[in-house]
Every structure is written in structure tokens, then in C-alpha cells.
Amino acid sequence: MSVQERVRMCRLIDQMESQKEYSKRLGLENRSTFHGTRIYDTSGNTERRKGDGVEC
């Protein structure tokens, strides 16, 4: 992935997070991973999400 593509993807994810209902209507879902581990919270919140089984 080029730098330009990565920046576009990050901007899209930011917009998706800020406009959740619109993203849902479009069928968009953030399925980001880091070294093969699913990333659930892109806001920087380190609290554990209920039911994800992963401690942050």
C-alpha cells in the first residue's frame, strides 16, 4: 500500500468513526488489524470492550 493510499484509508476511517449512522447505511465497517490482531477502538480509548476477550 502506498503512502497516499494509507493516508486516504486513515481519513476514511476517521470520517466513518465520526458519522457512524451514515457509514452503517452505506454498509461500511472498520475491520482494521495490527499484526493480525483486530483493532476495535480507533479513538485511542484503552478501556476493555465488553465481550471482546482482549485486555488493553
N, C-alpha and C positions, 0 to 999 in steps of 0.2 A: 504494500500500500504506500503510495507516495505521500509526502508531507501535505500537499494540497488536499488529497482525499481524506487524510486523517483529521485535518482542521475542519473540513466540511462535515465529517461524521460527528465530531465533538459539538459543533454548533447545532446540528440537527438534534442530538441528544439533549442539549440544553433547552432547546425550544420544546421538545417533547415533554420534558420534566415540568416546564412552566405552563404548558397547555395540555394537561392530561386528558381531559374530556375530548378535545378535538383530535388528539392523537389516537385515542381509543376508537373514535368514529371512523378514522382513516384506516384502522387496523394496524397501527404501528406499535411495536413493542421493543423495549430496550433489552437485548439479550447479550449484553456485554460480558466478557470474561477477561480475567487476568491470570495468565499462566494456567489456563484450563479451569479456573475456579470462577463460578458465576458471580457477578457483581450485582447486588440487589439495590444498593442505595448509592446513588451518584451525588448526593447532596453534601457528602462529607460527614454525615452523621454516623458515629461509630457505635450507636446502640444496637443491640441484637434485635433482629426482626423476629417476630413470633412465627414459629413453625419452620424456620429455615435450617435449624440444626447447626448453625455456624456461630461461634463466638467471635466477636470482633475485638 
